[in-house]
């Protein structure tokens, strides 16, 4: 559950940054938002939050599966040994 919360926070932050970039681009370009862009901005933060949770959980499951299978992590520091 902790990984999902971290993914939620990261997704919300990513949505916030993207939303600000889109907003700044349209405000400096004339200040009027088309309806489609308004809908996109309204849906952006929830969508990126869910995407962040899903990504975090999938990465966590993948790493847990590798640990259970006994996979040895690669050691890039000992190339000649």
C-alpha positions as a Markdown table, in Angstrom:
| # | Residue | x | y | z |
|---|---|---|---|---|
| 1 | Unk | 0.0 | 0.0 | 0.0 |
| 2 | Unk | 2.9 | 2.4 | 0.7 |
| 3 | Unk | 4.2 | 2.0 | -2.8 |
| 4 | Unk | 0.7 | 2.9 | -4.2 |
| 5 | Unk | 0.6 | 6.1 | -2.1 |
| 6 | Unk | 4.0 | 7.1 | -3.4 |
| 7 | Unk | 2.8 | 6.5 | -6.9 |
| 8 | Unk | -0.3 | 8.5 | -6.2 |
| 9 | Unk | 1.7 | 11.5 | -5.0 |
| 10 | Unk | 4.1 | 11.2 | -7.9 |
| 11 | Unk | 1.2 | 11.0 | -10.4 |
| 12 | Unk | -0.5 | 14.0 | -8.8 |
| 13 | Unk | 2.8 | 16.0 | -9.0 |
| 14 | Unk | 3.3 | 15.0 | -12.6 |
| 15 | Unk | -0.2 | 16.0 | -13.5 |
| 16 | Unk | 0.2 | 19.3 | -11.7 |
| 17 | Unk | 3.4 | 20.1 | -13.6 |
| 18 | Unk | 1.9 | 19.2 | -17.0 |
| 19 | Unk | -1.3 | 21.1 | -16.2 |
| 20 | Unk | 0.8 | 24.2 | -15.4 |
| 21 | Unk | 2.8 | 23.9 | -18.6 |
| 22 | Unk | -0.4 | 23.6 | -20.7 |
| 23 | Unk | -2.0 | 26.5 | -18.8 |
| 24 | Unk | 1.0 | 28.8 | -19.2 |
| 25 | Unk | 1.1 | 27.9 | -22.9 |
| 26 | Unk | -2.5 | 28.9 | -23.5 |
| 27 | Unk | -2.5 | 32.0 | -21.2 |
| 28 | Unk | 0.5 | 33.5 | -23.0 |
| 29 | Unk | -1.0 | 32.6 | -26.3 |
| 30 | Unk | -4.1 | 34.7 | -25.9 |
| 31 | Unk | -5.7 | 33.6 | -22.7 |
| 32 | Unk | -8.6 | 31.6 | -24.1 |
| 33 | Unk | -9.0 | 27.9 | -23.6 |
| 34 | Unk | -10.8 | 25.7 | -26.2 |
| 35 | Unk | -13.4 | 23.4 | -24.6 |
| 36 | Unk | -11.3 | 20.3 | -25.4 |
| 37 | Unk | -8.2 | 21.7 | -23.6 |
| 38 | Unk | -10.4 | 22.6 | -20.6 |
| 39 | Unk | -11.7 | 19.0 | -20.4 |
| 40 | Unk | -8.1 | 17.7 | -20.8 |
| 41 | Unk | -6.9 | 19.9 | -18.0 |
| 42 | Unk | -9.8 | 18.9 | -15.8 |
| 43 | Unk | -9.0 | 15.2 | -16.3 |
| 44 | Unk | -5.3 | 15.4 | -16.3 |
| 45 | Unk | -4.5 | 15.1 | -12.5 |
| 46 | Unk | -6.8 | 12.2 | -11.8 |
| 47 | Unk | -5.5 | 10.3 | -14.8 |
| 48 | Unk | -1.9 | 10.8 | -14.0 |
| 49 | Unk | -2.5 | 9.9 | -10.4 |
| 50 | Unk | -4.1 | 6.6 | -11.4 |
| 51 | Unk | -1.2 | 6.0 | -13.8 |
| 52 | Unk | 1.3 | 6.7 | -11.1 |
| 53 | Unk | -0.3 | 4.2 | -8.7 |
| 54 | Unk | -0.5 | 1.5 | -11.4 |
| 55 | Unk | 3.1 | 2.1 | -12.4 |
| 56 | Unk | 4.4 | 2.0 | -8.9 |
| 57 | Unk | 2.5 | -1.2 | -8.0 |
| 58 | Unk | 3.7 | -3.0 | -11.2 |
| 59 | Unk | 7.3 | -2.0 | -10.6 |
| 60 | Unk | 7.0 | -3.2 | -7.0 |
| 61 | Unk | 5.5 | -6.5 | -8.0 |
| 62 | Unk | 8.2 | -7.0 | -10.6 |
| 63 | Unk | 11.0 | -6.4 | -8.2 |
| 64 | Unk | 9.4 | -8.6 | -5.5 |
| 65 | Unk | 9.0 | -11.4 | -8.0 |
| 66 | Unk | 12.7 | -11.1 | -9.0 |
| 67 | Unk | 13.7 | -11.3 | -5.3 |
| 68 | Unk | 11.6 | -14.4 | -4.7 |
| 69 | Unk | 12.9 | -16.1 | -7.7 |
| 70 | Unk | 16.4 | -15.8 | -6.4 |
| 71 | Unk | 17.6 | -13.5 | -9.1 |
| 72 | Unk | 21.0 | -12.1 | -8.4 |
| 73 | Unk | 21.2 | -8.3 | -9.0 |
| 74 | Unk | 23.8 | -7.4 | -11.6 |
| 75 | Unk | 27.0 | -6.0 | -10.1 |
| 76 | Unk | 28.4 | -3.6 | -12.7 |
| 77 | Unk | 31.4 | -2.7 | -10.5 |
| 78 | Unk | 33.1 | -6.1 | -10.8 |
| 79 | Unk | 33.5 | -6.3 | -14.6 |
| 80 | Unk | 36.8 | -8.2 | -14.7 |
| 81 | Unk | 36.2 | -10.7 | -11.9 |
